[in-house]
Amino acid sequence: MNNKIELYLDKVSRGLYLTEADKIDVISEIRNHLHEAVNRQEPLDDVLKKLGEPNKLAKAYNHSYKIANDEFKFTDILSNIAFFSSIAVSGMFVVTILPIVSFTFVLTSIFIMGVSLTNMFGITHMPFNIGFTPVTGLPQVFMAAVISIILLLIAHASWSGLKKYLKYVSVNYYQRRVR
Amino acid sequence: MEKQEWLSQVRRGILEYSILLLVEKKAMYGYDLISALNKWEVLSTSEGTIYPLLRRLEKDHLIQSSWQETNPGVPPRKYYNLTQEGTKMLHTMNSEWEKLLCSIQQIKDCGEL
């Protein structure tokens, strides 16, 4: 029975164009409704039928706010122009540069670590300078580790920055659509 | 025009009014509200309509909600009650509703206008 409920809720959730928080709110409320009904001995199939097709219910939620504020004011157009042009300009850099930075920095840190290790065991003989002083052996591995960690931190920051940016854009986009 | 079609048109506006009237008395959750409305045949509406409507009323700041745990194993309930703005709106609706009923009555009484 619970499976059927969750399956239904999942379908509704996928049709909702709302922010993540609003989605959770909506789904939790319908989940409560279904349990309240079943606890009062209503057959689950009837209850689901009364709620309607999951995608129709989702649509009703998506539209519920639009209908109330149907008029689209001139300031809305201006704010949309501002929003989308700022996303277009910032996206051009953020979406291209951040993934490249995080990807290449990870590769570079692996490369530096690898070279310092192979140098130490005498397999390779790549020069490794800090300023003008060449470093070899264990200090070289240590230095390489420090630099790798810094590179990995930058890569991680770029990656989570990218994720945050994408989330910000989608959330604002969806809010725009329902508002 | 079919009876059902006409009723659903009339109900559309009245439903919001009915919900505000109900939650004015006490905080109610969705299932509770739907059962209350179902007591009157003319007001009974599908669940698929009520829930999105509640969301809209909340977004319009006419009602506010709070989640409350009930029995263990049962998902929490979302209780609604009127906001200050909602109370104000309800007063306006009450007086407009009186005017509306009055006008209809006058039309009926007059026969010819």
Interface residues (C-beta under 8 A of the other chain):
Chain A: D25 V26 S28 E29 I30 R31 N32 H33 H35 E36 A37 N39 V47 K50 L51 G52 K56 L57 A60 Y61 H63 S64 Y65 I67 A68
Chain B: Y29 G30 Y31 S46 E47 G48 T49 Y51 P52 L53 R55 R56 K59 D60 W67 V74 P75 P76 R77 K78
